[in-house]
Amino acid sequence: MQHIKTPYGQIAVKVWQDTHTLSTLAPVVLLHDSLGCIQLWRQFPGLLAQATRRRVIAYDRAGFGHSAPRNGYIGDDFIEAEAQTVFAELLIAKEINQFIVMGHSVGGEMAVNVAAAYPDRCVGLITESAQSVLEPITRAGILEAQQLFADPEQFKRLARYHGEKTAWVLSAWIDTWLGAAFDNWSLDPVLPSVKCPTLVIHGELDEYGTTAQAKRIADGVSGSAQLELMAGIHHVPHREAEQQVLTMLSNFMAALA
């Protein structure tokens, strides 16, 4: 685990690579979901590094995991702002020129904004279980999760990863997405600015969004798009069907720089 300085304080970063990693290939940067962190990717980044022979980099967003805590409301523009704040600092600190960005859930929405913000540097975009517009099922799933984490045991389980920041992490997800400011949220304004090849992965049983979410992303980007709808899969394909997802990613990245 390493740390880099940002306007939000110290950000935790981890890198996976081995003797088979090719330094000439663009690294993959992973962006976690609303309750996620480096640790919750589990073994996936290491397996991805082995499968693609690329360096894989993940970081805890500000306020999450081992990064510095944040206070107060995360902001209505936090999805768009990530590309120009912490992600920008990561590119400088790790001396990254070209890259592939992959995000899970809200991390996928951030990844779209990253690809749009760095069209000359982002050689590939991968979204997994990302929302592109707010659906009733999205808020229904969040309300169900809110009830789940009211259970002290469930809260304690999440606190293993976020410690004293856990209440803030939950609020940054639940209060933000249930707030009126997000009623008309959409990725539509930014999707046309994505020029790089895009892989869109979505489980057909996703609890937080229908397959229309994924189709909207694939149809909205300006670059080539590959849509993978996974039968029998819910919100975390890389955990539910790890090898299948790794194969998809390897095949997609084989044609990239």
N, C-alpha and C positions, 0 to 999 in steps of 0.2 A: 504494500500500500504506500502510495506517494501522496503528496499534497501540493497544490498550486495556489498562488495568491490570486484573488479576484476581488472586485468591489463588494462582494457578499461575504468576504472572509475566506478562510482556507477551504478548499474543495478537495475531497479525497478522490484519487485516481488509481486505477490498477491496469496493468498491461500484461497481456498474455502473448508469448512467443516462444519458439524453441529452435533447435538447430536446423529445422527444415523451413523456417520462415524466410521468405524472399523479401529482402529490403527494397527491391525495385517495385513491389506491388503496393498499391494504396492501402493503408490500414483501414480497418472497420471500427467505427465509433458507435457504441451502444448507448441509447438513451432509455432510461427505465420508466416504468409506469407510475401512476399516482401514489402508490404506497410502496414503491420499490426502492432498491438501492443495489450497490455492487453485489453484496452477499446474496441477494435474492435471485440473481441470475444463476446462482449455483454453479454447476460444472459446464454450463452451456458455452461461455466465452472460450474456455480452454479447448473444448471440442471443436468449436468454430475455427479457432486458430489452426488446429491440426488439419481440419478438413480442407481449408482454403489456402494454407501456407501463408496467411497474412497475419500481421500484427493486429491484435484486437484490443481495444481500449474502452474501458467503461469508467464512468464517474458518478459519484453521488451528487445529485443536484443540491444547491444551497438549501440547508434546512433538513436534509435527509441523511440517513446512515451515519457515516463518519465525517461528514462535512460540518462546517460551522453552523450553529443554529440561526434561524431567522425568527423575527418577531412580527406580529401583526398580519394583516391581509396580504396575500401573495400578489394581488393585483389582477385586474381584468385582462391585462395583456400579457400574462406570464408565458403563454404558449409562444407567442410571436417574439417576445423579448429574449428568450433563451438563446436564439441564434446570434444576437449581437452583444450578449453579455458573457455568461460563463463559457459558452461554446467558443466564442471568439478568443477568450483567454486561454482555453485549452489548446487551440491551434498554435498560438504563440509559444506557450510553455513546452509543448511536446514537439515543436518544430515540424508541424504537419503541413504539407503543401496540398497534394491531392488526397482525397479520402472518400470512403463509402460510409454513409450514415444509415443506421438501422434503429428504429424506435418501436417500443411496445406500448400499445394503448396511447395515453397522452404523450408518451415519448415518440410515438409515430407521428403525432400531429406536430410536435416540435421538429422532428426530422424533416417533415415537408417544408417547414419554414427555413430550416438550415439549408436544404437543397436549393431553395429559391433565393436565399441570401448569398450563396457562394456558387453561382452557376459555372464559373471557370475552374472551380476546385473540387466540386462534388461530382465524382464520376459514377455514382450509383446511389439510389435511394431504395430502402426497404422499409415498408410499414407493416406492422403486425398488430392486428386487432385495433387499428386506429379508428377513431370517430372522425367523420368529415362534416357532420351536422348534428344538432341535438335532436334526438328522437325520444318519444315517450319511454321506450324501453331503457334508454340510457339513465334517465332520472329514476325510473323504477328500480333499476339495479343498484343505484347508489343509495336509495332509501332502504333497500333490503340490507345492504352492507352496513349502513348506519345503525340499524337494529342489531346486527351481528356484533359490532364492535362495542355496543353498550354492555355486552357481557364482559366482566372483568378478566375472565380467562382468555378471551379472544384479544382483548386489549393488551394483555400481558405478553401474548405470543408475538404481536407486532412490535412491542417494546424491546424485544430481543435484538431488533435490527436498528431501531431509532432512538432507544433510550428515553431520556427526558424530553426529546423532541416529538414524541409520538402523538400527543394531543394536537400539536401544531400540524403535523403531517396529515392527520385525519381531517382537520378543519380546512387545510389547504385544498383538499379534494372535495369533501362533502359540501362545505359552505359555499365554495366557489361555484361548483357545477349546479347547485340547486338555487343559486342566486338569480335574481331577475336580469342582471347584466349579461347572463349567458343565454337568455331566451332565444336570441337570434344569432348565436355564434355559428360560424361556418368556416370551412377551409376554402370555400369557393374563390375568394379574392386572391389567394396566393397560389393556388394550384397551377394556373397557366404559366407561372414563372419558373416552374420546375422543368428543366430542359434535359436532364440526364435520364438514362434508362431507369425504370422504376419497377420494383416487384412489390405487389400488394397481396398480403396473406391475411386471410380472415376465416375463422371457424364458423360453420353454418349454425352452430348452437350458441354463439357468443351471447352472454347475458347482458352485455352493455350496448349492443348495436346489431342491426340486421345486416345482411350481406349487401344491402343497398349502400351502406357506408363505404365498403370497399370498392364497389363499382363506381361510385362517385369520384373516388380518388383516381382510379385507373382511367376513367373517361376525362378527368379534368386536367391532368398533367399534359404538358406540351411534348415531352419526350415519349419514347416508346414505353409501353406499359404491359406487364405480365400480371394477370389476375389469377390467384390461387385460392379457391374456396374449398375448405377442408370439411368433408362430411364427418359428422359425429364429434367435431372438435368444438370446444368452448372458447374461453377468453385467453388462454395461455397456450397456443399451439407449440411453442418451443419446449414446453414441459410435457404436454400431453402426447405429442407425437415428435419427440426430439429428433430421431434419426430421419424421419421424413422431411422435417424442416431443414435439417442440416444438408440433406441432399438437394433440396430446392435452392438453398443459398449457394452451395458449391457450384451448381450448374449455372446459376445466374451470374455469379462473380467470375466464372471462368472466361467470360467474354469481355470483362472489364479490365481497365489498366491496373 
